[in-house]
Amino acid sequence: MNIYDFDKTIYDGDSSIDFYKFMIKKNKKCLLILPKFIITTFLYLIKIKEKENLKSVFFSFIKYIDNLDEEVEQFWNTNKHKIKKFYIKNKKPTDIIISASPTFLLNKISEYLNFKLIATEVDKKTGKLIGKNCEKEEKVKRLNATGIKECNQFYSDSLSDTPLSKIAKKSFIVKGNELIEWNKYKLSLPKKIIKTFLNRDFITFVTIGLINVINGVWLSLLYGLFIKNEIIAYIFGFFTSLTIAYILNTKWNFKEKLNLKNYIKYGINNIPNFIIQIISVFIFIKVLETNKLISYIISASISVPITFILVKINVYNNK
C-alpha cells in the first residue's frame, strides 16, 4: 500500500486554487470573498488567525454555487488531464491519497482514479472547515484513525509532510514527474533563504520588530528629555524596548512561557543587534549628521534578519 499527497504531487498544480479560478469564470460573485480573505491572510501570517480560519474564509465562495457537485464534476472533466503521468503509470487500487484539499473537491477524482481518500472536511454550504486542516502531523493522525500505522512508499512535493515520510519504508519528494529519494533531497541555497525568511515566524518577528522600532524610537526620544547624550538615551530606549520585544515574541510568536533564563538568552542574542545599532546611530548622527529621528529608525531596522536567526535557534530552539 502506497500513500500520496495530492496537490503538486500527483496533480500538477493546486486543485483548490484551480477550482476557484474555474468558478470565477462562471460566477463573478465568487470574487466577493477576496477583501475578507486578504485581511485574514495578513492575520494568519502574523499568527492572529490559524490555517482553519484562513481556509474557511477562502472556501466560503462555494456558498455562491447553486449545484456544487455538478460544478466539481465539470471541473474534473476539464482538469483530470493534469494528473501526472508517473502516477497514472504506477497507481494501484490500494493507494491512499492524503490531502489538505477539501473532500468535496477530491471525491470525484478519487472515484475516477479508484483511490482511497483522506482530506480536509469542509461544510458544502458555508465553506467552513469541519475539524482541523489535514496537513503535517494531522495527516498521520487521520491515517492512524483508519487503523493504518505504516505504508510501503510515500510521495509528496513538500518537506512539510515529513511526519508521513517517517512511517513509510521508502519516501520520495516529487518535482514534476521526477522522483527524488527523501533523504537525498536537498534545498538549494536560494530556497533555504526563502524558507527561512518567508514564513510566519519571520513575518511575525518583523511585525514585532516594527513595534519594537516604534517603542525604541519614542522611548529613546523620551529618555532624551532627561539625558543630553543621544547615544546614551538610545541605549536606555533599546533595553526598555528589548524587554517588551521578548514578551511579545515569547507569548505571541513562539507560544512559550516567560522565564528569566530565556530572557537572559534573548538579551545575549541581541548583543550583535545592539552593537550594529549603536555603531549605526554613531555614524548617522555624529559622522553623517543625520536627523536624530531618522537615525534611530534606520539603526533599529537594519539588524532584524541576523537577530531573527539567532533568537529563533538559540532562545526558542527552533531550527
Secondary structure, 3 states (H helix, E strand, C coil): CEEECCECCCECCCHHHHHHHHHHHHCHHHHHHHHHHHHHHHHHHCCCCCHHHHHHHHHHHHHHCCCHHHHHHHHHHHHHHHECHHHHHHCCCCCEEEEEEEHHHHHHHHHHHCCEEEEECECCCCCCECCCCCCCHHHHHHHHCCCCCCEEEEEECCHHHHHHHCCEEEEEEEECCEEEEHHHCCCCHHHHHHHHHCCHHHHHHHHHHHHHHHHHHHHHHHHHCCCCCHHHHHHHHHHHHHHHHHHHHHHHHCCCCCCHHHHHHHHHHCHHHHHHHHHHHHHHHHHCCCCHHHHHHHHHHCCHHHHHHHHHHHCCCCC
